[in-house]
Amino acid sequence: MRIGHGYDVHAFCDGEFVRLCGVDVPHNKGFKAHSDGDVATHALCDALLGACALGDIGRHFPDTDDAFKGIDSRILLRRVVELIAERGMVCNNVDVTIVAERPKLANFIEEMCVTLAEDLGISKEQVNVKATTSEKLGFTGREEGIAAHAVVTVV
């Protein structure tokens, strides 16, 4: 068994929704990013790659490559699953924490778990997503962006 940790952050820009764990959550802002800016899925990709000593998503999907401009991060996650499978590894457990003052995410958590489980090819019972605030401290507290952490085990 191996353990991986991932972290990502994206600033807000004008928009009507934020995509988190592959789910579009209505908001009065969007993410400033090369891809769709899904910080939670990016953190998960980094955690999986890290657990298998495969670097990070910047190495595999650089923001200097126009092929990834605006790309749905679910596509990136599925590719990461393929990369770890090539190493004979599969994801066993996922725990994602999203740090945001707003939007409130409680009503979207279940769909996020289902979406990640589908892309990972594992049971929903192996996926946990939770949201917290930073008690109005720091850039997330000032609502300048969203951060996410992910921890995974792979076998």
C-alpha positions in Angstrom: 0.0 0.0 0.0 1.1 3.5 -0.8 -0.2 6.9 0.4 -0.3 10.1 -1.6 -1.2 13.7 -0.7 -2.2 16.5 -3.1 -2.9 20.2 -2.8 -4.1 22.8 -5.2 -5.5 26.3 -5.2 -7.1 28.5 -7.8 -8.1 32.2 -7.6 -11.5 33.4 -8.6 -12.4 35.4 -11.7 -15.6 36.4 -13.3 -18.0 33.5 -13.8 -21.2 31.8 -12.9 -20.0 28.5 -11.4 -17.0 26.7 -9.9 -16.3 23.1 -10.9 -15.3 20.9 -7.9 -14.9 17.1 -8.1 -16.4 17.3 -11.6 -19.6 19.0 -10.4 -20.6 22.5 -11.5 -21.6 24.4 -8.4 -23.4 27.7 -9.0 -21.5 30.7 -7.7 -21.0 34.3 -8.6 -17.4 33.6 -9.6 -15.4 31.1 -11.6 -11.8 29.9 -11.5 -8.9 31.6 -13.2 -7.1 28.6 -14.7 -5.6 27.1 -17.8 -7.9 24.1 -17.5 -11.4 24.1 -15.9 -9.7 25.0 -12.6 -11.2 22.1 -10.6 -8.9 22.4 -7.6 -10.3 19.3 -5.8 -9.7 17.0 -8.8 -6.3 18.5 -9.4 -5.4 17.8 -5.8 -6.6 14.3 -6.2 -4.6 13.8 -9.4 -1.5 15.0 -7.5 -2.2 12.6 -4.6 -2.5 9.6 -7.0 0.6 10.6 -8.9 2.6 11.2 -5.7 1.6 7.8 -4.3 3.0 6.1 -7.3 6.1 8.4 -7.6 5.0 9.8 -10.9 5.5 13.5 -10.3 2.6 15.9 -10.4 -0.1 17.0 -12.9 2.1 19.9 -14.1 4.6 17.3 -15.3 2.0 15.3 -17.2 -0.4 18.1 -18.2 1.6 21.4 -18.4 -0.3 24.7 -18.5 2.1 25.7 -21.3 0.4 23.1 -23.6 -2.6 24.4 -25.5 -3.9 20.8 -25.6 -5.0 21.2 -22.0 -6.5 24.7 -22.3 -10.0 24.6 -20.9 -9.9 20.8 -20.5 -12.3 19.1 -18.2 -10.3 17.8 -15.2 -12.3 14.6 -15.2 -10.4 13.7 -18.4 -7.1 14.4 -16.6 -8.2 12.2 -13.6 -9.1 9.3 -15.9 -5.7 9.6 -17.6 -4.0 9.6 -14.2 -5.9 6.4 -13.3 -4.5 4.9 -16.5 -1.0 6.0 -15.6 -1.1 4.4 -12.1 -2.7 1.3 -13.7 0.4 1.0 -15.9 2.4 0.8 -12.7 0.1 -2.1 -11.5 -1.6 0.2 -8.9 -5.2 1.0 -8.2 -6.8 3.5 -6.0 -8.1 2.1 -2.7 -9.4 5.1 -0.8 -9.9 8.8 -1.3 -10.3 11.7 1.1 -10.7 15.2 -0.3 -11.1 18.4 1.7 -12.3 21.6 0.0 -11.5 24.8 1.8 -13.9 27.6 0.8 -16.0 30.2 2.5 -18.5 30.2 -0.4 -20.1 28.7 -2.2 -21.6 26.4 0.4 -21.1 22.8 -0.8 -23.1 20.5 1.5 -25.8 19.9 -1.2 -23.2 18.9 -3.8 -21.0 16.5 -1.7 -22.9 13.3 -2.6 -22.7 14.0 -6.3 -19.0 14.8 -6.0 -18.4 11.4 -4.4 -20.3 9.6 -7.1 -18.5 11.5 -9.9 -15.1 10.8 -8.5 -15.9 7.1 -7.9 -17.0 6.8 -11.5 -13.8 8.3 -12.8 -11.6 6.3 -10.4 -13.4 3.0 -11.2 -14.0 2.4 -7.5 -17.0 2.2 -5.2 -18.6 5.4 -3.8 -17.9 3.9 -0.4 -14.2 4.4 -1.0 -14.6 8.1 -1.7 -15.0 10.9 0.9 -15.4 14.6 0.1 -15.8 17.2 2.7 -15.9 21.0 2.9 -14.7 23.4 5.5 -14.0 27.1 5.8 -10.9 28.9 6.9 -12.9 31.0 9.4 -12.5 34.0 7.2 -8.7 33.8 7.5 -6.3 34.0 4.5 -7.1 34.1 0.8 -9.9 31.5 1.1 -11.4 33.5 4.0 -11.3 36.7 2.0 -13.0 34.7 -0.8 -10.2 35.2 -3.3 -10.1 31.6 -4.2 -10.5 28.0 -3.2 -8.0 25.4 -2.0 -8.2 21.6 -1.8 -6.3 18.8 -0.2 -6.5 15.1 -1.1 -5.1 12.0 0.5 -5.3 8.6 -1.2 -4.2 5.1 -0.7 -3.3 2.9 -3.6 -2.5 -0.8 -3.7 
